Amino acid sequence: MIISTVVALATVAGCGIRLESPAPAALVPDADEISRQAAVADVLLVGSEARLAVPTVDPASPVVDLLEEIDASATAQAEALGGEYVSGVEGDGDDPAGVSSHDAADGQTALAPGSVTDDEGTIDPSVAASPTDEPSGSATTDPAPSVPRLLTVLTQSADRTRASIGTPRDPALARLYASVATSHLDQARSLAALSGLDAPAPESFTTTLPTALPKNLSAADLVTVVRSEDAAGYAYEVMAARLADGERTAARDRAAAHRERAQGWAALASLDGAATDPREVAYDLGTVADGTPTLASRDSMVTRAAEIEADLADAYATFVGQVDADARSSMLDLLADAHLASRSWGAPASTFPGMPELAG
């Protein structure tokens, strides 16, 4: 028995394995992983805040249902983002990149002292966003859980995403981040309306086109977006002539916005006035299944308006993952604008706006 033990130990030593060797170190996260962890932290915070707000609302209020939907969306978004990081290395916590927290009062990610970023904006691997089960911060300075606090969390999360949308090297990640940010803006607006509150205005989102032509868009992409925006404007003009009151005004405003974007894209792509300019004087508005014109009734017009905006949202979400990093924020703006317009015409809420492949 003793001889066998000696032989075994000798064999281990002969193989070059040292029993006293330190455990393997956790991997150092790259820019994509750092941004992914921050995105997961944001959606988990949204879900936590939604759950904490439920007891503050009248149980019979429809706001409770919406809070539960927001919580469920946050769970699905966290899963799509890959979930919380777990290194699997003994002694290493779930937050491999250091200690950080989200303060729901100001929506900012608190970085450890001395943290820095490199020339590419990558957070030092010793510091990264880390989700917590409940919102962190001082109980004496943070407001109590509430619907207004959740509105702030949702809006500031969207603003943070827009500010950093150029960071991921993986275009697919950028597209997913843009979709989640758009979802947060939509949830904030819906929650505010249902609660009779004013939603905090996003600080960074706009509705304007980029000032320079984004890179990585093909000639076919540009022709399609010019024609799609122009056709949307035409359809809305027809609707404005047939709808009444507030819906007429909304259709007129959207018609002007889409015509302006069609012109802007045509100018950026050098299509304005060229033989290849895809814009037409009039467009076929189509028919429904029974052959009735698409815009024959108020209901059919409202349905078509929602579809037009949803199609554009899908296109701009695709562009987020296609254009150069500097142009992503502008594509996110257009995605959010189209999705919110679609929702205003009655389109259902979506956990992943602009990403129909994740629906269901």
C-alpha positions in Angstrom: 0.0 0.0 0.0 2.8 2.4 0.9 4.7 1.5 -2.2 1.6 2.1 -4.4 1.2 5.6 -2.8 4.8 6.5 -3.4 4.6 5.3 -7.0 1.4 7.4 -7.5 3.0 10.5 -6.1 6.1 10.0 -8.2 3.9 9.6 -11.3 2.2 12.9 -10.5 5.5 14.6 -10.0 6.9 13.1 -13.2 4.0 14.5 -15.2 5.0 18.0 -14.1 1.8 18.6 -12.0 2.5 20.6 -8.9 0.0 20.0 -6.2 0.7 23.4 -4.7 0.1 25.3 -8.0 -2.4 28.2 -7.6 -5.9 28.0 -9.0 -6.4 29.4 -12.4 -7.2 33.1 -12.5 -10.4 34.4 -13.9 -10.4 35.6 -17.4 -10.0 39.4 -18.0 -13.1 40.7 -19.7 -12.7 42.6 -23.0 -14.7 45.6 -24.1 -17.7 43.5 -25.3 -17.9 41.6 -22.1 -17.6 44.8 -20.0 -20.4 46.4 -22.0 -22.5 43.2 -21.8 -22.1 43.0 -18.0 -23.3 46.7 -17.8 -26.3 46.0 -20.0 -27.3 43.0 -17.8 -26.9 45.1 -14.7 -29.3 47.6 -16.2 -32.0 45.2 -17.1 -31.8 43.4 -13.8 -32.1 46.7 -12.0 -35.2 47.5 -14.0 -36.7 44.2 -13.1 -35.9 44.6 -9.5 -37.3 48.2 -9.4 -40.5 46.9 -11.1 -41.0 44.2 -8.5 -40.3 46.6 -5.6 -42.8 49.1 -7.0 -45.7 46.6 -7.1 -46.6 46.9 -3.4 -46.7 50.7 -3.7 -49.6 50.5 -6.2 -53.3 49.8 -5.7 -53.6 46.0 -6.3 -56.7 46.6 -8.5 -54.8 49.1 -10.7 -53.8 48.1 -14.2 -50.4 49.5 -13.4 -49.7 46.3 -11.5 -50.0 44.3 -14.6 -47.7 46.6 -16.5 -45.1 46.4 -13.7 -45.2 42.6 -13.9 -44.8 42.8 -17.7 -41.8 45.0 -17.3 -40.3 42.5 -14.8 -40.9 39.6 -17.2 -39.3 41.6 -20.1 -36.3 42.3 -18.0 -35.8 38.6 -17.3 -36.0 37.8 -21.0 -33.6 40.6 -21.9 -31.1 39.5 -19.3 -31.3 36.0 -20.7 -30.8 37.2 -24.3 -27.8 39.3 -23.1 -26.2 36.1 -21.6 -27.1 36.6 -18.0 -24.8 37.4 -15.1 -21.2 36.6 -15.3 -20.0 33.6 -13.2 -16.3 32.8 -13.5 -16.4 29.3 -12.0 -13.0 30.1 -10.4 -12.9 29.3 -6.6 -12.7 32.5 -4.6 -13.8 34.7 -7.4 -17.2 36.3 -7.0 -19.9 36.8 -9.7 -18.4 40.2 -10.3 -15.0 39.5 -11.7 -14.2 43.0 -12.6 -14.5 44.6 -9.3 -17.1 46.3 -7.1 -19.6 48.6 -8.7 -23.2 49.6 -8.1 -26.1 51.4 -9.7 -27.7 54.3 -7.8 -31.4 54.4 -8.8 -31.5 58.0 -7.7 -29.2 59.2 -10.4 -28.9 56.2 -12.7 -25.2 56.2 -12.8 -22.8 53.3 -12.5 -20.5 53.9 -9.5 -16.9 52.9 -10.4 -14.3 52.0 -7.8 -11.7 54.7 -7.0 -8.9 54.9 -9.5 -10.7 53.2 -12.3 -9.7 54.4 -15.8 -10.5 53.8 -19.4 -8.1 53.3 -22.2 -8.0 55.2 -25.5 -10.8 53.1 -26.9 -13.1 53.8 -24.0 -12.8 50.3 -22.6 -13.3 50.2 -18.8 -10.3 49.0 -16.9 -10.8 45.2 -16.3 -10.5 45.8 -12.6 -13.8 47.7 -12.7 -17.1 46.7 -14.3 -20.8 47.0 -13.8 -22.1 44.3 -11.6 -25.8 43.6 -11.1 -27.3 43.2 -7.7 -30.4 41.5 -6.5 -31.8 44.8 -5.2 -30.9 48.4 -6.0 -27.9 49.5 -4.1 -27.3 52.8 -2.4 -27.9 54.5 0.8 -31.4 54.2 2.3 -31.1 57.8 3.5 -30.4 59.3 0.1 -32.2 57.0 -2.4 -35.9 57.6 -2.9 -38.2 54.7 -1.8 -39.2 52.2 -4.5 -42.0 53.7 -6.5 -43.3 54.1 -10.0 -41.6 57.5 -10.4 -38.3 56.0 -9.4 -38.8 53.2 -12.0 -39.5 55.8 -14.6 -36.2 57.4 -13.9 -34.3 54.1 -13.9 -35.9 53.2 -17.3 -35.1 56.5 -18.9 -31.6 56.8 -17.6 -30.8 53.2 -18.7 -31.8 54.1 -22.2 -29.7 57.3 -22.1 -26.6 55.3 -20.9 -27.1 52.8 -23.7 -27.2 55.5 -26.3 -24.1 57.1 -24.9 -22.1 53.9 -25.1 -23.7 52.2 -28.2 -20.4 52.7 -30.1 -18.4 50.7 -27.6 -19.2 47.1 -28.5 -17.0 45.5 -31.2 -19.6 43.0 -31.9 -22.4 44.5 -34.1 -24.9 42.0 -33.0 -24.4 43.1 -29.4 -24.9 46.7 -30.4 -28.2 45.8 -32.1 -29.4 44.0 -29.1 -28.5 46.9 -26.8 -30.4 49.3 -29.0 -33.4 47.1 -28.9 -33.4 46.9 -25.1 -32.9 50.7 -24.8 -35.9 51.2 -27.1 -37.9 48.9 -25.0 -37.0 50.9 -21.9 -38.2 54.1 -23.5 -41.4 52.5 -24.5 -42.0 51.1 -21.0 -41.3 54.5 -19.4 -43.8 56.2 -21.7 -46.5 53.5 -21.2 -46.0 53.4 -17.5 -46.2 57.2 -17.2 -49.3 57.4 -19.2 -51.0 54.6 -17.3 -50.0 56.2 -13.9 -51.0 59.7 -14.9 -47.4 60.9 -14.6 -45.0 62.7 -16.9 -42.2 60.4 -18.1 -38.7 61.8 -17.6 -37.5 63.2 -21.0 -34.5 61.3 -22.3 -31.4 63.6 -22.4 -29.7 62.3 -25.5 -32.2 60.9 -28.0 -33.0 63.0 -31.1 -35.1 62.5 -34.2 -32.6 63.8 -36.7 -30.5 62.0 -39.4 -26.7 61.8 -39.1 -24.9 64.7 -40.7 -22.7 62.3 -42.8 -23.5 59.2 -44.7 -22.9 56.2 -42.3 -20.4 53.6 -43.5 -21.2 50.0 -44.4 -24.6 50.7 -46.0 -24.9 49.3 -49.5 -26.4 51.1 -52.5 -29.4 48.8 -52.1 -29.8 49.7 -48.4 -29.8 53.4 -49.3 -32.3 53.0 -52.2 -34.6 51.0 -49.9 -34.6 53.4 -47.0 -35.2 56.4 -49.2 -38.1 54.8 -50.9 -39.5 53.4 -47.6 -39.4 56.7 -45.9 -40.9 58.5 -48.9 -43.7 55.9 -49.3 -44.4 56.2 -45.6 -44.9 59.9 -46.0 -47.2 59.4 -49.0 -49.3 56.9 -47.1 -49.6 59.2 -44.1 -50.7 62.1 -46.4 -53.5 59.9 -47.7 -54.5 59.0 -44.1 -54.4 62.6 -43.0 -57.0 63.5 -45.7 -59.3 60.7 -44.4 -58.8 60.7 -40.6 -60.3 63.1 -38.2 -59.3 65.3 -35.2 -56.2 64.2 -33.3 -55.4 61.2 -35.6 -55.5 63.5 -38.6 -52.9 65.8 -36.9 -50.8 62.8 -35.9 -50.8 61.5 -39.5 -50.0 64.9 -40.9 -47.0 65.2 -38.5 -45.7 61.8 -39.4 -46.1 62.4 -43.1 -43.9 65.5 -42.8 -41.3 63.7 -40.7 -41.0 60.8 -43.1 -40.9 63.0 -46.2 -38.1 65.0 -44.5 -36.2 61.8 -43.7 -36.6 60.6 -47.3 -35.1 63.8 -48.5 -32.3 63.7 -46.0 -31.3 60.1 -46.8 -31.5 61.0 -50.6 -29.1 63.9 -50.1 -26.7 61.9 -47.9 -26.6 59.1 -50.5 -26.3 61.5 -53.5 -29.6 60.2 -54.9 -31.5 63.5 -54.7 -32.2 64.6 -58.3 -30.2 61.7 -59.8 -31.6 59.2 -62.3 -31.4 56.5 -59.6 -33.5 58.5 -57.1 -36.1 55.8 -56.2 -38.9 58.3 -55.0 -42.1 58.3 -56.9 -45.0 60.7 -57.3 -47.5 58.1 -55.8 -47.2 54.6 -54.3 -49.5 51.6 -54.4 -51.1 51.4 -51.0 -52.2 47.8 -51.5 -55.3 45.9 -50.4 -56.3 43.6 -47.5 -57.1 39.9 -47.9 -60.6 40.5 -49.2 -59.5 43.0 -51.8 -60.6 46.1 -49.9 -58.2 49.0 -50.2 -55.8 49.1 -47.2 -56.8 52.6 -46.2 -60.5 52.3 -46.7 -61.5 52.6 -43.1 -60.3 54.2 -39.9 -59.3 50.9 -38.4 -57.5 49.8 -41.5 -55.6 53.1 -41.6 -54.5 52.9 -38.0 -53.4 49.3 -38.5 -51.4 50.2 -41.6 -49.8 53.2 -39.8 -48.5 50.8 -37.0 -47.2 48.4 -39.6 -45.4 51.1 -41.6 -43.6 52.3 -38.4 -42.8 48.8 -37.3 -41.2 48.0 -40.6 -39.0 51.1 -40.4 -38.1 50.2 -36.8 -36.9 46.8 -38.0 -34.8 48.4 -40.8 -33.2 50.9 -38.4 -32.4 48.2 -35.9 -30.7 46.3 -38.6 -28.7 49.4 -39.5 -27.5 49.7 -35.9 -25.6 46.4 -36.3 -24.4 47.4 -39.8 -23.1 51.0 -39.7 -19.9 52.2 -38.3 -19.7 52.7 -34.5 -20.0 56.5 -34.7 -23.3 56.3 -36.6 -25.0 53.8 -34.3 -26.5 56.4 -32.0 -28.3 58.0 -34.9 -29.7 54.7 -36.0 -30.8 54.0 -32.4 -32.6 57.4 -32.4 -34.5 56.4 -35.6 -35.3 52.9 -34.3 -36.8 54.4 -31.1 -38.8 57.0 -33.0 -40.3 54.5 -35.4 -41.1 52.0 -32.6 -42.7 54.6 -30.4 -44.8 55.9 -33.3 -45.9 52.3 -34.0 -47.0 51.9 -30.4 -48.9 55.2 -30.6 -51.0 53.7 -33.4 -51.8 50.6 -31.3 -49.0 48.2 -32.0 -48.4 45.7 -29.1 -45.5 46.1 -26.7 -42.4 44.2 -27.6 -39.6 43.0 -25.4 -37.2 43.3 -28.3 -38.3 46.2 -30.6 -36.8 45.9 -34.1 -35.8 42.3 -33.6 -38.8 40.2 -34.8 -36.6 37.0 -34.7 -36.7 37.2 -30.9 -40.5 37.7 -30.7 -42.6 35.1 -29.0 
